[in-house]
Amino acid sequence: MPKKGMRTLNWFSPKHPTHDITSPPSISQLSSPSRPSFSEVVIDRTIEMSEPMIKKWDPDTTVAKVTSLFYENRKEAKDFIKVVNSLHKALHFHATENSRSDKLVRAQSLMQIAMKRLQKEFYQILSMNRVHLDPESMSTVSSRTSISTQSSTSEFDVEDDDDDRAEIAVESISEVEDFSNVIMADLRLITECMTSTGYTLECLKIYKDIRKSIIDEAIYKLGVEKLSSSQVHKMHWEVMDMKIKDWLNAVHVAMKILFNGERILSDYVFASSDAIRESSFTEISKDGAMTLFSFPEIVAKNSKKPEKVFRLLDMYTSIVEHWADIEATFSFDSESVIRSQALTSLVKLGESIRTSLSEFEISLLKKSSKTIIAGGGIHSLVIDAMNYIILLADYSNVLSDILGESLPPAKGSAPESYFGIADSDESPAPALSLQFACLIRILLCKLDSKAKHYKDVSLAYLFLANNLRYIVVKVRSSHLKYLLGKNWISKQEGKIKKFVLNYERLGWSHVIESLPHDPNASMTPQQVKEIFKRFNSSFEQAHRKQSMCVVPNSKLRDDLKVSIARKILPVYREFYNKHKDAIVKDRHSSHVIIFSPEDVGHLLSNFFFGPIESGSSSSVESSPSRTTPSRLR
């Protein structure tokens, strides 16, 4: 007989004396008809050896009912497992020779007592050690693969390897605390014993009931609950927003800790059977996972307004970021419904996001307010729209996937050069960049139409310069600069310069033209008077109009003041210094020379902060103190 075959007959250690039940009978004993068969000898000896220990731990007895075998004496617990395994083997061996033997009834009765004890132990270990078996502790295990691939030992070899069980557990899950290792090893001992002796269903029921309650309770405590579409539809957005925030936190904790840790524990405890591992983890996690991943789908169906798109993007991003974990954790075939639900939520979120963005674009196109912004300042539409677009740009990674199916404007009707983000077909702009350029182009078109409502054309150009400068600054300081590129920014800067030049030409040309081309030319006193009067009138007129103007951007404001001052102040100073003496002698000179060069410089430096009201400026930025000649107060 082969060595392995002989080993299957040696139920106990060969170190025992020859008269022990482990010593096989001689050939003459086997052939004698008056002696019991080999299987009867084995079953008798096994019952004789196992009955005292099994009955000692009969859970229906007074003492054993209130004590724990694994807690009181782990060595005895391991011996108990060995005895049960030996009894099961002897029972099975004898049943193959005499299935109607009374000895089988006695052995089966002992097996039922043993299984009842193991069920009690299994329940106690699971229920009393929830802290040491929490998913966070389990999730620290570096690899499920190293654990799950440690298959259970052969049913005939278990007694040879049980002494090394704790050591194997420590090596397998080195990152888990030692006490947790011991508990997990005990659970695995029990599950392997129960499943190998035909009590798989009883073992699974206890395990699933306790562990499923832990998962379901954790999901609930994370703030995720099962909601219907009608409940979400009736919910105030503030409440829904809080639930989405809870979900965003929950999905991270659930995938990194909760489900991951539970999968590790399940893989280890039921390492002897792939089918049991799959069944246990699927039934434990399925309800919680479905509740978790169905929530985004329900929200997506009821949240398609533009202002809600960012929460949808947050959820979409979260699922994408955890997708690898979802596929790895729920990898069993029986968990395909969970993966399918997560994917469905991803698809529905994408659809709602596209709808929300379309609504935003439509709302931009429909804006038709004729309200004029005083002083040509920043329009609220620009502020709101740019805030929205900038936030969208922060989600460019996922938006490129979500909007991948949305085609950009046809090149024939709206080439990339029209949007200012590409110079040639050799370097086409990404579709997402065109989408953002299109949104800003719509905004600029709305600004053009609003500028037409200004009666003062110079103010209309200042309005366009201010708002385009605001847009460019926002682009430069956000992720939009990467999407739109330097070329787009450069073209808008060129437009701002044109708007500013047009404003200067229309708003200040009459002041510039009031001064002579050659301020040092010889003139009669009357001619000098006429030039001073003409300058006074045109500058007073410009002051009345332009003092209402506002330029919120400090750089644009300073550049504009410097540009205007350079066109007016040097010429006026030369004329003033050359001809003031000819007028001062006149007794009415105070009515002729109203502004000194310093007055003009002062007034110009205080422009573009908006009108003064109660000591404050309407400008977006605070204005410095300023003085105004009495004639203009």
Backbone torsions as a table, in degrees:
resi	resn	phi	psi	omega
1	MET	NA	136.3	-179.4
2	PRO	-61.4	157.2	-177.3
3	LYS	-58.6	-42.1	-179.0
4	LYS	-63.5	-40.2	-179.6
5	GLY	-64.6	-40.5	178.6
6	MET	-63.7	-32.7	-177.6
7	ARG	-67.1	-30.6	-179.2
8	THR	-69.6	-16.7	179.0
9	LEU	-92.6	-19.3	-177.6
10	ASN	-89.2	91.1	-173.8
11	TRP	-71.9	-27.8	-176.4
12	PHE	-122.7	175.2	-175.0
13	SER	-63.8	137.8	178.5
14	PRO	-68.9	-5.5	178.9
15	LYS	-75.9	-14.1	-179.5
16	HIS	-67.1	154.5	177.8
17	PRO	-64.8	163.1	-172.4
18	THR	-65.6	-22.2	-179.7
19	HIS	-82.3	-4.9	178.0
20	ASP	-70.0	161.5	-177.1
21	ILE	-65.4	-17.7	-179.5
22	THR	-76.7	-13.8	-179.2
23	SER	-83.0	120.0	-177.5
24	PRO	-67.8	145.2	178.7
25	PRO	-66.6	160.8	179.0
26	SER	-74.9	169.2	-180.0
27	ILE	-62.0	-36.2	-179.3
28	SER	-67.6	-35.3	177.5
29	GLN	-66.3	-39.0	-179.2
30	LEU	-68.2	-34.6	-175.1
31	SER	-84.3	-13.0	-178.0
32	SER	-76.8	125.3	-178.5
33	PRO	-72.2	-18.2	-176.8
34	SER	-83.9	-12.7	-178.3
35	ARG	-97.6	155.3	177.8
36	PRO	-66.7	157.3	179.7
37	SER	-70.0	166.5	179.9
38	PHE	-60.4	-41.8	-179.7
39	SER	-65.5	-33.8	178.2
40	GLU	-69.0	-40.3	177.1
41	VAL	-60.8	-44.6	-179.2
42	VAL	-63.0	-46.9	-177.8
43	ILE	-66.0	-38.8	179.2
44	ASP	-63.8	-49.8	-179.0
45	ARG	-63.3	-38.8	-179.1
46	THR	-66.4	-44.5	177.3
47	ILE	-61.0	-43.5	-178.9
48	GLU	-60.2	-39.1	-178.3
49	MET	-79.3	-33.8	-173.7
50	SER	-90.7	-28.1	-173.2
51	GLU	-58.8	-45.0	-179.0
52	PRO	-59.0	-45.9	-178.5
53	MET	-68.5	-42.7	-178.5
54	ILE	-63.6	-44.3	-179.0
55	LYS	-71.0	-28.4	176.0
56	LYS	-59.4	-36.8	-177.0
57	TRP	-105.5	25.8	174.2
58	ASP	-63.3	117.0	-175.7
59	PRO	-63.9	-13.1	179.9
60	ASP	-87.6	-7.5	177.2
61	THR	-82.0	158.4	-172.7
62	THR	-61.2	-48.4	-176.3
63	VAL	-71.1	-49.4	-176.2
64	ALA	-66.6	-19.5	-177.2
65	LYS	-69.1	-29.9	-174.5
66	VAL	-109.0	2.9	179.7
67	THR	-116.3	163.8	179.6
68	SER	-117.8	125.6	-179.9
69	LEU	-60.5	-50.1	-176.3
70	PHE	-71.9	-26.1	179.1
71	TYR	-81.6	-38.6	-176.9
72	GLU	-72.7	-46.7	-173.4
73	ASN	-154.5	98.6	-175.9
74	ARG	-66.6	-32.2	177.5
75	LYS	-64.4	-43.6	177.5
76	GLU	-65.5	-33.1	178.5
77	ALA	-64.2	-41.3	178.6
78	LYS	-67.6	-37.1	175.3
79	ASP	-64.5	-37.1	178.8
80	PHE	-61.0	-44.1	178.7
81	ILE	-62.3	-41.3	179.1
82	LYS	-62.5	-43.1	179.9
83	VAL	-61.8	-43.6	-179.4
84	VAL	-64.1	-43.7	178.8
85	ASN	-62.5	-42.0	178.8
86	SER	-64.4	-41.5	179.2
87	LEU	-62.7	-41.1	-179.9
88	HIS	-65.8	-40.0	179.4
89	LYS	-65.6	-44.5	179.7
90	ALA	-64.1	-40.5	178.9
91	LEU	-61.7	-45.7	-179.2
92	HIS	-65.7	-39.8	-179.3
93	PHE	-65.1	-43.3	-179.7
94	HIS	-69.6	-34.7	-178.9
95	ALA	-64.6	-27.3	178.9
96	THR	-70.6	-22.4	179.8
97	GLU	-98.2	-37.5	-177.3
98	ASN	-146.8	92.4	-175.6
99	SER	-73.3	-10.6	-178.2
100	ARG	-109.1	13.7	-177.8
101	SER	-67.6	140.5	176.2
102	ASP	-64.9	-27.0	179.8
103	LYS	-62.8	-30.5	178.3
104	LEU	-65.3	-38.4	179.8
105	VAL	-62.7	-44.9	179.8
106	ARG	-64.4	-43.6	179.4
107	ALA	-64.9	-40.2	-179.7
108	GLN	-66.2	-36.3	178.1
109	SER	-63.1	-42.7	176.8
110	LEU	-63.7	-38.7	178.7
111	MET	-62.1	-39.8	180.0
112	GLN	-66.1	-39.1	176.1
113	ILE	-63.6	-44.3	-179.4
114	ALA	-62.6	-43.0	-179.6
115	MET	-67.0	-36.0	177.1
116	LYS	-62.8	-40.7	176.8
117	ARG	-64.1	-45.0	-179.1
118	LEU	-65.6	-36.3	175.9
119	GLN	-62.0	-42.2	179.4
120	LYS	-64.2	-44.7	178.8
121	GLU	-62.6	-43.6	-179.6
122	PHE	-59.7	-45.8	179.5
123	TYR	-63.7	-44.7	-178.6
124	GLN	-63.3	-44.5	-179.2
125	ILE	-62.3	-44.3	-178.6
126	LEU	-67.1	-43.8	-174.3
127	SER	-78.7	-32.8	-176.2
128	MET	-88.2	-10.9	-177.0
129	ASN	-121.1	35.7	-180.0
130	ARG	-60.5	-35.4	-179.2
131	VAL	-64.8	-41.1	-177.3
132	HIS	-81.2	-10.8	178.1
133	LEU	-115.1	20.6	-179.5
134	ASP	-67.1	149.5	-177.0
135	PRO	-56.7	-30.4	-179.2
136	GLU	-65.4	-40.9	177.4
137	SER	-65.7	-41.8	-178.8
138	MET	-66.5	-34.0	-175.6
139	SER	-70.9	-11.6	178.7
140	THR	-79.9	-9.3	177.4
141	VAL	-63.7	132.5	-171.2
142	SER	-71.1	-28.5	-175.7
143	SER	-153.9	124.7	174.1
144	ARG	-71.2	-30.4	-174.8
145	THR	-61.1	-43.6	-178.2
146	SER	-65.0	-27.8	180.0
147	ILE	-80.9	-51.6	-173.5
148	SER	-67.0	-26.2	-178.8
149	THR	-80.5	-7.5	174.8
150	GLN	-79.2	84.5	-176.2
151	SER	-67.4	157.5	179.9
152	SER	-63.8	148.9	178.3
153	THR	-70.4	159.9	178.4
154	SER	-57.7	143.7	-177.9
155	GLU	-60.3	-21.8	179.4
156	PHE	-92.3	-9.4	-176.3
157	ASP	-108.0	0.2	-169.9
158	VAL	-59.0	-37.4	-176.8
159	GLU	-70.0	-20.4	179.5
160	ASP	-77.8	-26.1	-172.5
161	ASP	-109.7	-9.9	-175.8
162	ASP	-62.4	-30.9	-178.9
163	ASP	-65.4	-22.1	-179.1
164	ASP	-98.5	7.8	-173.2
165	ARG	-59.7	-48.6	-178.0
166	ALA	-61.2	-40.1	-179.8
167	GLU	-64.0	-41.7	178.5
168	ILE	-62.2	-41.5	-179.3
169	ALA	-62.5	-42.3	-179.4
170	VAL	-64.6	-42.3	179.5
171	GLU	-66.1	-36.4	-175.7
172	SER	-72.5	-39.3	-176.3
173	ILE	-126.0	61.9	-172.7
174	SER	-63.0	-20.1	-176.9
175	GLU	-88.2	-5.1	179.5
176	VAL	-96.1	148.6	-178.8
177	GLU	-58.4	151.2	-176.7
178	ASP	-57.8	-39.9	-178.3
179	PHE	-64.9	-38.3	176.5
180	SER	-64.5	-35.5	177.8
181	ASN	-60.2	-45.9	-179.0
182	VAL	-61.9	-44.4	-179.3
183	ILE	-62.5	-46.1	179.8
184	MET	-62.9	-38.7	178.6
185	ALA	-64.6	-40.2	177.5
186	ASP	-62.9	-44.2	178.9
187	LEU	-60.6	-41.6	-178.9
188	ARG	-67.8	-38.0	175.6
189	LEU	-58.1	-46.0	-177.4
190	ILE	-67.6	-45.5	-177.4
191	THR	-64.0	-40.6	179.6
192	GLU	-65.9	-37.2	178.1
193	CYS	-67.8	-45.9	-177.0
194	MET	-69.0	-40.8	-178.9
195	THR	-70.9	-34.4	179.8
196	SER	-74.3	-18.1	-179.8
197	THR	-104.0	10.8	173.8
198	GLY	91.2	15.0	-178.8
199	TYR	-112.8	38.5	-178.4
200	THR	-62.3	-46.2	-176.6
201	LEU	-61.6	-42.4	179.7
202	GLU	-64.2	-41.5	178.9
203	CYS	-64.1	-46.3	-178.2
204	LEU	-63.9	-39.3	-178.1
205	LYS	-61.1	-45.5	178.6
206	ILE	-62.1	-47.9	-177.0
207	TYR	-62.4	-47.5	-177.1
208	LYS	-65.2	-43.1	-177.6
209	ASP	-60.6	-44.9	-177.2
210	ILE	-74.3	-48.0	-176.3
211	ARG	-70.8	-34.0	178.1
212	LYS	-65.3	-38.7	179.0
213	SER	-63.5	-34.2	178.7
214	ILE	-66.4	-45.2	179.8
215	ILE	-64.7	-48.3	-178.3
216	ASP	-61.9	-40.6	179.3
217	GLU	-66.3	-40.2	179.8
218	ALA	-64.5	-43.1	178.4
219	ILE	-60.4	-42.2	180.0
220	TYR	-65.3	-43.5	-179.9
221	LYS	-66.1	-24.6	176.7
222	LEU	-77.0	-2.8	175.6
223	GLY	92.1	14.2	-179.9
224	VAL	-106.8	125.5	178.3
225	GLU	-134.2	158.4	-178.8
226	LYS	-75.1	122.6	-178.4
227	LEU	-123.9	147.9	175.5
228	SER	-91.5	164.6	179.8
229	SER	-62.5	-37.1	-179.6
230	SER	-67.6	-36.8	177.6
231	GLN	-63.8	-43.3	179.6
232	VAL	-66.9	-38.9	-178.8
233	HIS	-62.9	-35.6	-177.8
234	LYS	-85.6	-8.4	-173.8
235	MET	-77.8	136.7	174.8
236	HIS	-64.8	146.1	-175.2
237	TRP	-61.3	-34.8	179.7
238	GLU	-61.0	-40.4	178.5
239	VAL	-68.4	-44.7	179.9
240	MET	-63.3	-37.8	179.2
241	ASP	-61.7	-40.5	177.4
242	MET	-65.6	-38.7	179.4
243	LYS	-67.4	-36.2	177.4
244	ILE	-66.8	-41.1	177.1
245	LYS	-60.4	-42.5	177.4
246	ASP	-61.7	-40.5	-178.8
247	TRP	-65.1	-41.9	-179.3
248	LEU	-60.5	-38.9	175.9
249	ASN	-71.3	-40.4	-176.0
250	ALA	-64.4	-41.3	-175.9
251	VAL	-66.4	-32.9	177.7
252	HIS	-69.8	-48.1	-180.0
253	VAL	-63.6	-42.0	-177.3
254	ALA	-63.7	-43.7	-175.5
255	MET	-80.9	-34.8	-178.2
256	LYS	-84.1	-27.6	-173.9
257	ILE	-122.5	-59.9	-168.9
258	LEU	-61.7	-65.5	-177.1
259	PHE	-70.7	-35.4	178.9
260	ASN	-62.6	-47.4	179.2
261	GLY	-64.2	-39.1	179.7
262	GLU	-67.0	-37.6	178.6
263	ARG	-65.7	-40.7	179.1
264	ILE	-61.6	-46.0	-179.9
265	LEU	-63.3	-45.8	-179.5
266	SER	-63.3	-42.7	179.7
267	ASP	-62.3	-35.2	-178.6
268	TYR	-77.6	-49.1	-176.1
269	VAL	-62.6	-37.8	-178.4
270	PHE	-109.7	37.2	-176.9
271	ALA	-63.1	-20.6	-176.0
272	SER	-74.4	-14.5	-176.5
273	SER	-145.2	119.0	177.5
274	ASP	-63.0	-39.2	-178.4
275	ALA	-64.4	-42.3	179.9
276	ILE	-69.2	-41.0	177.0
277	ARG	-56.9	-46.7	-179.4
278	GLU	-63.3	-47.5	-178.1
279	SER	-61.1	-46.2	-176.4
280	SER	-65.1	-50.7	-176.5
281	PHE	-66.4	-38.9	-179.7
282	THR	-62.3	-48.4	-177.9
283	GLU	-68.6	-31.1	179.1
284	ILE	-71.8	-42.0	-170.7
285	SER	-97.5	-18.3	-169.3
286	LYS	-58.6	-51.6	-176.8
287	ASP	-61.8	-45.9	179.8
288	GLY	-63.3	-42.2	-179.3
289	ALA	-67.1	-39.5	179.5
290	MET	-66.7	-38.9	175.9
291	THR	-62.4	-42.4	-178.6
292	LEU	-64.6	-47.3	-172.3
293	PHE	-90.4	-6.5	174.6
294	SER	-87.4	-19.9	-178.5
295	PHE	-58.5	-47.8	-179.5
296	PRO	-60.9	-35.6	179.8
297	GLU	-63.1	-43.8	-179.5
298	ILE	-65.5	-42.0	178.4
299	VAL	-63.5	-42.8	-178.4
300	ALA	-59.9	-37.0	-178.7
301	LYS	-69.5	-21.3	-175.1
302	ASN	-117.3	12.8	-177.6
303	SER	-138.2	82.7	-177.4
304	LYS	-120.0	15.1	178.2
305	LYS	-85.2	147.8	-176.2
306	PRO	-54.2	-38.4	-175.9
307	GLU	-71.1	-13.4	-179.2
308	LYS	-97.9	0.3	-173.3
309	VAL	-64.5	-29.3	-174.7
310	PHE	-71.5	-34.0	174.6
311	ARG	-68.8	-36.5	176.5
312	LEU	-64.1	-40.9	178.0
313	LEU	-65.0	-36.9	177.2
314	ASP	-61.3	-44.7	-179.4
315	MET	-67.5	-41.9	178.2
316	TYR	-59.9	-46.7	-180.0
317	THR	-60.9	-41.0	-178.6
318	SER	-62.9	-43.5	179.1
319	ILE	-65.0	-42.6	179.4
320	VAL	-61.5	-44.4	-177.9
321	GLU	-66.0	-28.8	-178.1
322	HIS	-102.5	9.7	-175.1
323	TRP	-62.5	-41.1	179.1
324	ALA	-61.5	-39.8	178.0
325	ASP	-66.6	-38.0	179.6
326	ILE	-62.6	-46.0	-179.0
327	GLU	-68.2	-35.7	-178.5
328	ALA	-74.7	-42.2	-177.2
329	THR	-73.1	-43.3	-178.9
330	PHE	-104.0	58.9	-173.5
331	SER	-88.5	-14.1	-177.9
332	PHE	-69.1	152.6	178.1
333	ASP	-60.2	-37.3	-178.6
334	SER	-69.5	-11.4	179.3
335	GLU	-102.5	12.4	179.6
336	SER	-61.0	-29.5	179.6
337	VAL	-64.7	-32.2	177.8
338	ILE	-70.4	-46.5	178.0
339	ARG	-61.8	-38.9	179.5
340	SER	-64.2	-40.7	179.2
341	GLN	-65.4	-41.8	178.2
342	ALA	-62.2	-40.6	179.2
343	LEU	-68.3	-39.3	177.9
344	THR	-61.4	-43.6	177.9
345	SER	-61.8	-38.7	178.7
346	LEU	-62.7	-44.0	-179.6
347	VAL	-65.5	-45.1	-178.4
348	LYS	-66.0	-38.2	175.9
349	LEU	-62.2	-43.2	178.4
350	GLY	-60.2	-41.5	179.3
351	GLU	-64.1	-44.3	-179.7
352	SER	-66.8	-36.2	178.0
353	ILE	-64.6	-44.1	178.0
354	ARG	-62.1	-40.5	178.4
355	THR	-64.1	-43.3	-179.7
356	SER	-62.1	-41.3	179.8
357	LEU	-68.7	-35.4	175.5
358	SER	-64.8	-39.4	178.0
359	GLU	-64.5	-38.5	178.1
360	PHE	-63.7	-43.7	179.1
361	GLU	-63.0	-42.0	178.8
362	ILE	-64.5	-40.7	179.8
363	SER	-64.0	-35.5	175.9
364	LEU	-63.2	-44.6	-178.5
365	LEU	-65.3	-30.0	-176.1
366	LYS	-84.9	-10.9	-178.7
367	LYS	-63.6	116.3	-175.0
368	SER	-132.0	22.8	-179.3
369	SER	-63.0	137.1	178.8
370	LYS	-100.6	12.2	179.4
371	THR	-64.2	130.6	-179.9
372	ILE	-95.3	130.6	177.8
373	ILE	-80.8	120.0	-177.5
374	ALA	-57.8	133.9	176.1
375	GLY	73.9	7.8	178.8
376	GLY	71.9	29.1	-177.7
377	GLY	-77.6	-165.6	-175.8
378	ILE	-78.5	128.6	179.8
379	HIS	-77.3	141.6	179.5
380	SER	-60.3	-30.4	177.9
381	LEU	-61.1	-41.2	-179.9
382	VAL	-66.2	-43.2	-179.6
383	ILE	-61.8	-49.9	-177.5
384	ASP	-65.4	-45.6	-177.0
385	ALA	-65.7	-41.6	-179.0
386	MET	-69.5	-37.1	175.1
387	ASN	-59.2	-41.9	-179.8
388	TYR	-65.8	-47.7	-177.5
389	ILE	-66.2	-38.1	179.0
390	ILE	-63.8	-43.1	177.6
391	LEU	-62.9	-38.9	177.5
392	LEU	-61.3	-40.2	-177.7
393	ALA	-61.7	-27.2	178.3
394	ASP	-67.0	-16.7	179.5
395	TYR	-105.0	25.0	-173.2
396	SER	-59.9	-32.1	-179.2
397	ASN	-60.7	-47.0	-179.2
398	VAL	-82.5	-29.4	179.5
399	LEU	-64.2	-31.2	178.5
400	SER	-63.2	-31.6	175.7
401	ASP	-79.6	-43.7	-177.0
402	ILE	-64.2	-41.2	-177.0
403	LEU	-93.5	8.5	-178.9
404	GLY	-59.2	-31.7	-179.1
405	GLU	-83.2	-13.8	-179.9
406	SER	-87.2	118.4	-177.0
407	LEU	-78.0	139.5	174.7
408	PRO	-70.2	168.9	179.6
409	PRO	-55.0	144.1	-179.5
410	ALA	-60.2	140.1	-176.1
411	LYS	-64.1	-30.2	-177.5
412	GLY	-65.4	-35.8	-176.8
413	SER	-96.2	-26.3	-178.5
414	ALA	-146.1	80.2	-178.9
415	PRO	-65.5	162.2	-178.8
416	GLU	-60.8	-33.7	179.9
417	SER	-63.1	-26.1	178.1
418	TYR	-63.9	-35.6	179.5
419	PHE	-88.6	-9.6	175.0
420	GLY	78.2	24.9	-178.3
421	ILE	-116.8	0.3	176.5
422	ALA	-150.3	143.6	-178.0
423	ASP	-96.4	-23.5	-176.8
424	SER	-155.1	168.5	178.9
425	ASP	-73.6	-11.7	-179.2
426	GLU	-72.3	-23.9	178.3
427	SER	-131.2	71.6	-177.3
428	PRO	-64.4	144.9	179.3
429	ALA	-76.7	148.8	176.4
430	PRO	-60.3	152.5	-178.9
431	ALA	-58.3	-38.1	-178.7
432	LEU	-65.6	-37.7	177.6
433	SER	-62.7	-39.9	177.9
434	LEU	-64.6	-35.5	178.6
435	GLN	-62.5	-46.1	-179.8
436	PHE	-69.3	-39.9	177.8
437	ALA	-61.9	-36.0	178.8
438	CYS	-65.4	-43.4	179.3
439	LEU	-61.3	-43.8	-179.7
440	ILE	-69.7	-33.4	177.4
441	ARG	-63.1	-39.8	176.7
442	ILE	-62.0	-42.2	179.3
443	LEU	-62.7	-42.1	179.1
444	LEU	-65.1	-36.6	177.6
445	CYS	-65.1	-37.9	177.1
446	LYS	-65.4	-36.5	177.6
447	LEU	-65.1	-40.8	177.9
448	ASP	-57.9	-43.7	-178.4
449	SER	-69.2	-34.7	179.9
450	LYS	-72.9	-31.5	178.8
451	ALA	-63.8	-26.8	-178.2
452	LYS	-69.4	-14.2	180.0
453	HIS	-81.4	-9.4	177.0
454	TYR	-77.8	129.7	176.2
455	LYS	-73.0	-34.1	177.0
456	ASP	-87.1	111.9	-176.2
457	VAL	-64.6	-35.0	179.5
458	SER	-62.1	-38.5	178.5
459	LEU	-67.2	-32.9	177.2
460	ALA	-62.4	-42.0	178.6
461	TYR	-68.1	-37.3	176.9
462	LEU	-64.6	-39.9	176.7
463	PHE	-58.2	-45.6	179.5
464	LEU	-66.3	-40.9	179.6
465	ALA	-63.7	-45.4	180.0
466	ASN	-60.1	-48.4	-174.4
467	ASN	-71.9	-37.3	177.7
468	LEU	-69.4	-37.1	175.5
469	ARG	-61.5	-41.7	178.0
470	TYR	-59.4	-44.3	-179.6
471	ILE	-63.6	-45.5	-178.0
472	VAL	-64.1	-41.8	178.3
473	VAL	-61.3	-42.7	179.0
474	LYS	-64.5	-39.1	178.3
475	VAL	-65.0	-45.1	-178.9
476	ARG	-61.2	-33.2	-173.7
477	SER	-96.2	12.7	-177.8
478	SER	-136.1	-178.9	179.3
479	HIS	-67.2	-12.8	178.8
480	LEU	-61.2	-27.9	-178.4
481	LYS	-63.0	-29.1	178.1
482	TYR	-80.6	-30.1	-179.2
483	LEU	-78.9	-40.1	-176.2
484	LEU	-91.4	-30.5	174.0
485	GLY	86.0	167.1	-178.1
486	LYS	-65.6	-33.8	-177.9
487	ASN	-63.0	-42.9	179.6
488	TRP	-63.3	-46.3	-178.4
489	ILE	-62.3	-42.1	-179.3
490	SER	-62.0	-41.1	180.0
491	LYS	-66.6	-37.6	179.0
492	GLN	-69.8	-36.0	175.8
493	GLU	-60.6	-39.8	177.4
494	GLY	-63.1	-38.1	178.1
495	LYS	-65.9	-39.2	179.8
496	ILE	-61.5	-42.5	178.8
497	LYS	-60.7	-40.8	178.8
498	LYS	-64.9	-42.3	178.7
499	PHE	-61.5	-42.1	-178.8
500	VAL	-65.6	-43.2	179.3
501	LEU	-62.5	-40.0	178.2
502	ASN	-66.0	-38.4	177.2
503	TYR	-62.7	-46.7	-179.6
504	GLU	-61.3	-43.0	-177.3
505	ARG	-64.2	-44.8	-177.1
506	LEU	-80.9	-29.0	-175.6
507	GLY	-93.2	-22.5	-172.5
508	TRP	-129.5	-1.6	-177.0
509	SER	-63.1	-35.4	-178.8
510	HIS	-68.7	-28.3	176.0
511	VAL	-72.5	-45.2	-179.7
512	ILE	-63.0	-40.7	-176.9
513	GLU	-73.9	-16.1	179.2
514	SER	-73.4	-16.0	-179.9
515	LEU	-95.8	150.2	-178.6
516	PRO	-72.0	154.5	179.0
517	HIS	-67.2	-34.3	178.9
518	ASP	-119.4	95.4	-175.6
519	PRO	-67.1	-16.7	-178.3
520	ASN	-96.1	3.6	-179.8
521	ALA	-68.0	150.5	179.0
522	SER	-72.1	135.6	-177.6
523	MET	-142.5	156.6	174.8
524	THR	-78.4	157.8	177.6
525	PRO	-55.3	-35.7	-179.8
526	GLN	-66.6	-40.4	178.9
527	GLN	-64.1	-39.6	178.6
528	VAL	-63.2	-43.5	179.0
529	LYS	-59.0	-44.1	-178.0
530	GLU	-62.9	-40.7	-179.4
531	ILE	-66.7	-43.2	177.8
532	PHE	-61.3	-44.1	-179.9
533	LYS	-63.5	-40.9	179.9
534	ARG	-64.5	-41.6	178.9
535	PHE	-66.3	-43.7	179.9
536	ASN	-57.5	-45.8	-177.6
537	SER	-65.1	-47.5	-177.6
538	SER	-68.7	-36.1	-179.1
539	PHE	-72.5	-38.3	176.4
540	GLU	-62.9	-41.7	178.3
541	GLN	-63.0	-45.3	179.0
542	ALA	-63.7	-39.4	-179.5
543	HIS	-62.9	-43.5	179.9
544	ARG	-59.6	-41.9	-177.1
545	LYS	-78.8	-46.5	-172.0
546	GLN	-80.4	-18.0	178.2
547	SER	-68.4	-16.7	176.9
548	MET	-85.1	-13.3	-176.1
549	CYS	-76.3	154.1	-179.9
550	VAL	-135.5	136.2	174.5
551	VAL	-126.9	97.2	-174.4
552	PRO	-64.4	-33.9	-177.3
553	ASN	-76.0	121.0	-173.3
554	SER	-62.7	-39.0	-178.6
555	LYS	-68.2	-44.8	178.5
556	LEU	-63.4	-39.8	-179.8
557	ARG	-62.8	-46.9	-179.2
558	ASP	-66.4	-42.2	178.8
559	ASP	-61.0	-40.3	-178.6
560	LEU	-67.1	-43.5	179.7
561	LYS	-65.3	-40.9	178.9
562	VAL	-63.9	-42.4	-178.6
563	SER	-63.3	-43.9	-179.6
564	ILE	-68.6	-42.5	-178.7
565	ALA	-62.4	-38.8	179.9
566	ARG	-65.0	-29.4	-179.3
567	LYS	-81.9	-22.5	-173.8
568	ILE	-111.3	-51.9	-167.2
569	LEU	-63.1	-46.4	-178.6
570	PRO	-60.4	-42.6	-178.9
571	VAL	-66.1	-44.0	-179.0
572	TYR	-65.9	-38.2	-179.5
573	ARG	-64.7	-43.1	178.8
574	GLU	-62.9	-44.7	179.4
575	PHE	-63.3	-43.6	-179.0
576	TYR	-61.3	-48.5	-177.7
577	ASN	-67.4	-32.3	-177.4
578	LYS	-76.6	-37.0	-167.7
579	HIS	-119.5	-0.6	-176.0
580	LYS	-66.6	-33.1	-177.6
581	ASP	-64.2	-31.7	-179.5
582	ALA	-69.2	-19.8	-176.7
583	ILE	-102.1	-30.1	-176.1
584	VAL	-58.9	-32.9	-179.3
585	LYS	-65.4	-22.3	-179.6
586	ASP	-75.7	136.0	-177.4
587	ARG	-68.3	-17.8	177.5
588	HIS	-100.3	22.8	-175.4
589	SER	-63.9	-29.4	-178.6
590	SER	-65.4	-22.8	178.0
591	HIS	-87.7	-12.8	-179.1
592	VAL	-96.6	-48.2	-180.0
593	ILE	-100.4	96.7	-178.2
594	ILE	-92.5	-39.0	-174.8
595	PHE	-113.6	126.3	168.7
596	SER	-83.1	163.9	176.4
597	PRO	-56.3	-35.8	178.4
598	GLU	-65.4	-38.2	177.4
599	ASP	-62.6	-44.1	179.7
600	VAL	-61.6	-44.3	179.2
601	GLY	-62.1	-40.6	178.8
602	HIS	-61.2	-48.5	-177.4
603	LEU	-64.3	-41.8	179.3
604	LEU	-64.0	-37.0	-178.0
605	SER	-69.6	-21.7	-178.7
606	ASN	-96.8	5.6	178.2
607	PHE	-74.1	161.2	169.7
608	PHE	71.9	20.9	170.0
609	PHE	-102.9	-0.1	-178.2
610	GLY	86.1	175.1	-178.0
611	PRO	-69.8	148.6	177.1
612	ILE	-84.4	126.6	177.3
613	GLU	-136.1	117.6	179.7
614	SER	53.1	40.0	176.0
615	GLY	78.4	9.2	180.0
616	SER	-126.7	165.1	-178.5
617	SER	-108.5	149.2	176.5
618	SER	-80.7	-2.7	-179.3
619	SER	-66.6	154.5	175.9
620	VAL	-64.4	-35.2	179.7
621	GLU	-102.6	148.8	-179.2
622	SER	-65.5	145.8	-177.1
623	SER	-105.0	148.9	177.3
624	PRO	-74.6	168.2	177.2
625	SER	-67.6	149.5	-177.6
626	ARG	-148.4	155.2	179.3
627	THR	-119.5	148.5	-178.1
628	THR	-130.8	133.2	177.0
629	PRO	-54.1	147.8	-175.5
630	SER	-58.0	-33.0	-178.4
631	ARG	-61.3	-28.3	-175.0
632	LEU	-102.6	0.5	-178.8
633	ARG	-79.2	NA	NA
